Amino acid sequence: MSREDPLLGRDCRAYVVQADLAARCRVALAAVQESLRGGLRGVFVCPPSTLHVSVAVLLSVRKDYSPSKDALWDRWGRLWCAELDGLVGGLAPFDLRFTRLGISEAAVVALADPVPAIDAIRQLAAQLQQRAGLVAHQPAIVHCTLLRYLRSGEDLSVLRRLAAEARPVCSSPVSELAMRRELVYPSLASQALAELPLARPCPHR
């Protein structure tokens, strides 16, 4: 059964490291969204222009903090960006390869193959959370959220059948990440705070 997401379309606050998707990948995922949207009443389709992967989370949209998230960012943000930039700058660019869908009571997501670079970034982000006196918590999968639910209690069986026929097969090269402040959930509005470029390939001599 579906579970309504109370944050949809609401003002929010989160501080996250995100990877944007290439235009061709967004088009492919938008086609999957279109094939699924008729499988459930009360579905929220994430705008294709906002599709992304949350690589790491520093301050979660679903948690309350004391002091506030903005106050914590003012205290720790510069250090966090410097530490992340130091790590990310030494990592090679990578591909996000989406191969299957995941359906839960909370959302429909496109699942990507594991990426060692993302594992390393999440490990550092967890350490940064702990150093700031926060509970360390990072995403467990590499994914892009496609749909969320506007109502609770909806049967997901039709959606699951459609999803079985709509597997995404697309990839997106990633050469740069972004630290963002999320303002309207889910990433309907956000503010870029820092660019985090991955290592540039050495030119052939």
ZAKEMI-750582 format. One record per residue (C-alpha): residue number from 1; residue in three letters; z, x, y. Coordinates in steps of 0.5 Angstrom, whole numbers. Each point is the difference from the previous one (the first is absolute). Example, Ala and Ser with C-alpha at 12.3 -4.5 7.8 and 13.67 -1.06 7.14 Angstrom:
BEGIN
pos:1&code:ala&w:16&u:25&v:-9
pos:2&code:ser&w:-2&u:2&v:7
END
This chain:
BEGIN
pos:1&code:met&w:0&u:0&v:0
pos:2&code:ser&w:-1&u:2&v:7
pos:3&code:arg&w:5&u:2&v:5
pos:4&code:glu&w:-1&u:-1&v:7
pos:5&code:asp&w:0&u:6&v:5
pos:6&code:pro&w:5&u:-2&v:6
pos:7&code:leu&w:-3&u:6&v:4
pos:8&code:leu&w:-7&u:-2&v:0
pos:9&code:gly&w:-3&u:0&v:7
pos:10&code:arg&w:7&u:2&v:3
pos:11&code:asp&w:2&u:5&v:5
pos:12&code:cys&w:3&u:6&v:-4
pos:13&code:arg&w:2&u:7&v:0
pos:14&code:ala&w:-2&u:6&v:-5
pos:15&code:tyr&w:-2&u:7&v:0
pos:16&code:val&w:-5&u:2&v:-5
pos:17&code:val&w:-5&u:5&v:-2
pos:18&code:gln&w:-6&u:-3&v:-1
pos:19&code:ala&w:-7&u:1&v:-3
pos:20&code:asp&w:-6&u:-3&v:3
pos:21&code:leu&w:-6&u:-2&v:-5
pos:22&code:ala&w:-7&u:1&v:1
pos:23&code:ala&w:-4&u:-5&v:3
pos:24&code:arg&w:-4&u:-1&v:-7
pos:25&code:cys&w:6&u:-1&v:-4
pos:26&code:arg&w:3&u:-5&v:5
pos:27&code:val&w:-6&u:-4&v:-1
pos:28&code:ala&w:0&u:1&v:-8
pos:29&code:leu&w:8&u:-3&v:1
pos:30&code:ala&w:-2&u:-5&v:4
pos:31&code:ala&w:-5&u:-3&v:-5
pos:32&code:val&w:6&u:0&v:-5
pos:33&code:gln&w:4&u:-4&v:5
pos:34&code:glu&w:-6&u:-5&v:1
pos:35&code:ser&w:0&u:-1&v:-8
pos:36&code:leu&w:7&u:-1&v:0
pos:37&code:arg&w:2&u:-4&v:6
pos:38&code:gly&w:-2&u:-7&v:-4
pos:39&code:gly&w:5&u:1&v:-5
pos:40&code:leu&w:6&u:-2&v:3
pos:41&code:arg&w:2&u:-5&v:6
pos:42&code:gly&w:4&u:3&v:6
pos:43&code:val&w:-3&u:8&v:-1
pos:44&code:phe&w:0&u:5&v:6
pos:45&code:val&w:-6&u:4&v:0
pos:46&code:cys&w:2&u:7&v:3
pos:47&code:pro&w:-6&u:1&v:5
pos:48&code:pro&w:-5&u:6&v:-3
pos:49&code:ser&w:1&u:4&v:6
pos:50&code:thr&w:7&u:1&v:-1
pos:51&code:leu&w:0&u:2&v:-7
pos:52&code:his&w:4&u:6&v:-2
pos:53&code:val&w:4&u:4&v:-4
pos:54&code:ser&w:7&u:1&v:2
pos:55&code:val&w:1&u:7&v:-3
pos:56&code:ala&w:7&u:1&v:2
pos:57&code:val&w:6&u:-4&v:4
pos:58&code:leu&w:5&u:3&v:5
pos:59&code:leu&w:3&u:-7&v:2
pos:60&code:ser&w:-2&u:-6&v:-4
pos:61&code:val&w:-2&u:-7&v:3
pos:62&code:arg&w:4&u:-3&v:-5
pos:63&code:lys&w:7&u:3&v:2
pos:64&code:asp&w:5&u:0&v:5
pos:65&code:tyr&w:3&u:6&v:3
pos:66&code:ser&w:6&u:2&v:4
pos:67&code:pro&w:-2&u:3&v:5
pos:68&code:ser&w:-6&u:-4&v:1
pos:69&code:lys&w:-7&u:3&v:-3
pos:70&code:asp&w:-2&u:2&v:7
pos:71&code:ala&w:6&u:4&v:2
pos:72&code:leu&w:-1&u:3&v:-7
pos:73&code:trp&w:-7&u:2&v:2
pos:74&code:asp&w:2&u:3&v:7
pos:75&code:arg&w:6&u:4&v:-4
pos:76&code:trp&w:-5&u:2&v:-6
pos:77&code:gly&w:-7&u:-1&v:1
pos:78&code:arg&w:-2&u:7&v:3
pos:79&code:leu&w:3&u:3&v:-5
pos:80&code:trp&w:-3&u:-4&v:-6
pos:81&code:cys&w:-7&u:1&v:3
pos:82&code:ala&w:1&u:7&v:1
pos:83&code:glu&w:2&u:0&v:-8
pos:84&code:leu&w:-5&u:-4&v:-2
pos:85&code:asp&w:-5&u:3&v:4
pos:86&code:gly&w:2&u:7&v:-3
pos:87&code:leu&w:-1&u:-3&v:-7
pos:88&code:val&w:-6&u:-4&v:1
pos:89&code:gly&w:-4&u:6&v:3
pos:90&code:gly&w:0&u:4&v:-6
pos:91&code:leu&w:-2&u:-6&v:-5
pos:92&code:ala&w:-7&u:0&v:-1
pos:93&code:pro&w:-4&u:-7&v:1
pos:94&code:phe&w:0&u:-5&v:-5
pos:95&code:asp&w:-4&u:-6&v:-3
pos:96&code:leu&w:4&u:-7&v:0
pos:97&code:arg&w:-4&u:-3&v:-6
pos:98&code:phe&w:2&u:-8&v:-1
pos:99&code:thr&w:-2&u:-2&v:-8
pos:100&code:arg&w:4&u:-6&v:-1
pos:101&code:leu&w:4&u:-6&v:3
pos:102&code:gly&w:8&u:-1&v:0
pos:103&code:ile&w:2&u:-7&v:0
pos:104&code:ser&w:8&u:-2&v:2
pos:105&code:glu&w:4&u:-5&v:2
pos:106&code:ala&w:0&u:3&v:7
pos:107&code:ala&w:-8&u:2&v:1
pos:108&code:val&w:-6&u:2&v:-3
pos:109&code:val&w:-2&u:8&v:1
pos:110&code:ala&w:-5&u:5&v:-2
pos:111&code:leu&w:3&u:5&v:-4
pos:112&code:ala&w:-3&u:7&v:1
pos:113&code:asp&w:1&u:6&v:-5
pos:114&code:pro&w:6&u:5&v:1
pos:115&code:val&w:-1&u:5&v:5
pos:116&code:pro&w:4&u:6&v:0
pos:117&code:ala&w:0&u:2&v:7
pos:118&code:ile&w:3&u:-7&v:2
pos:119&code:asp&w:5&u:1&v:-5
pos:120&code:ala&w:2&u:6&v:4
pos:121&code:ile&w:0&u:-3&v:6
pos:122&code:arg&w:5&u:-6&v:-3
pos:123&code:gln&w:4&u:5&v:-2
pos:124&code:leu&w:1&u:4&v:7
pos:125&code:ala&w:1&u:-7&v:3
pos:126&code:ala&w:6&u:-2&v:-5
pos:127&code:gln&w:3&u:7&v:2
pos:128&code:leu&w:-1&u:-2&v:7
pos:129&code:gln&w:3&u:-6&v:0
pos:130&code:gln&w:6&u:3&v:-4
pos:131&code:arg&w:1&u:5&v:5
pos:132&code:ala&w:1&u:-6&v:5
pos:133&code:gly&w:5&u:-3&v:-4
pos:134&code:leu&w:-5&u:-5&v:-2
pos:135&code:val&w:-1&u:-3&v:-7
pos:136&code:ala&w:-6&u:3&v:-3
pos:137&code:his&w:-5&u:-5&v:-2
pos:138&code:gln&w:-8&u:1&v:-1
pos:139&code:pro&w:-5&u:-4&v:-3
pos:140&code:ala&w:-1&u:1&v:-7
pos:141&code:ile&w:-8&u:-1&v:-1
pos:142&code:val&w:-6&u:1&v:4
pos:143&code:his&w:-3&u:-6&v:3
pos:144&code:cys&w:-3&u:-4&v:5
pos:145&code:thr&w:2&u:-7&v:1
pos:146&code:leu&w:-5&u:-6&v:0
pos:147&code:leu&w:3&u:-6&v:0
pos:148&code:arg&w:7&u:-3&v:2
pos:149&code:tyr&w:3&u:-7&v:-1
pos:150&code:leu&w:1&u:-5&v:5
pos:151&code:arg&w:4&u:-5&v:-5
pos:152&code:ser&w:5&u:1&v:-6
pos:153&code:gly&w:-1&u:-3&v:-7
pos:154&code:glu&w:-7&u:0&v:0
pos:155&code:asp&w:-3&u:1&v:-7
pos:156&code:leu&w:-3&u:7&v:-1
pos:157&code:ser&w:-4&u:-1&v:-6
pos:158&code:val&w:-7&u:-2&v:3
pos:159&code:leu&w:1&u:6&v:5
pos:160&code:arg&w:1&u:5&v:-6
pos:161&code:arg&w:-6&u:-3&v:-4
pos:162&code:leu&w:-4&u:1&v:6
pos:163&code:ala&w:3&u:7&v:1
pos:164&code:ala&w:-2&u:2&v:-7
pos:165&code:glu&w:-7&u:-1&v:2
pos:166&code:ala&w:0&u:4&v:7
pos:167&code:arg&w:2&u:7&v:-1
pos:168&code:pro&w:-1&u:4&v:6
pos:169&code:val&w:-4&u:7&v:-2
pos:170&code:cys&w:0&u:3&v:7
pos:171&code:ser&w:3&u:7&v:3
pos:172&code:ser&w:2&u:2&v:7
pos:173&code:pro&w:0&u:8&v:2
pos:174&code:val&w:6&u:2&v:4
pos:175&code:ser&w:0&u:6&v:4
pos:176&code:glu&w:6&u:-3&v:5
pos:177&code:leu&w:6&u:-4&v:0
pos:178&code:ala&w:3&u:-4&v:6
pos:179&code:met&w:8&u:-1&v:2
pos:180&code:arg&w:0&u:-7&v:2
pos:181&code:arg&w:5&u:-5&v:3
pos:182&code:glu&w:-2&u:-7&v:-3
pos:183&code:leu&w:1&u:-5&v:5
pos:184&code:val&w:-3&u:-7&v:-3
pos:185&code:tyr&w:1&u:-1&v:-8
pos:186&code:pro&w:-4&u:2&v:-4
pos:187&code:ser&w:-3&u:6&v:5
pos:188&code:leu&w:-4&u:-6&v:4
pos:189&code:ala&w:3&u:4&v:6
pos:190&code:ser&w:2&u:7&v:0
pos:191&code:gln&w:1&u:7&v:4
pos:192&code:ala&w:-3&u:6&v:-2
pos:193&code:leu&w:6&u:6&v:2
pos:194&code:ala&w:-3&u:6&v:-3
pos:195&code:glu&w:-6&u:2&v:-4
pos:196&code:leu&w:1&u:4&v:-7
pos:197&code:pro&w:-6&u:4&v:-2
pos:198&code:leu&w:-1&u:3&v:-7
pos:199&code:ala&w:-2&u:7&v:-1
pos:200&code:arg&w:-7&u:1&v:2
pos:201&code:pro&w:-5&u:4&v:-5
pos:202&code:cys&w:-1&u:7&v:1
pos:203&code:pro&w:-7&u:1&v:2
pos:204&code:his&w:-4&u:4&v:-5
pos:205&code:arg&w:-2&u:7&v:2
END
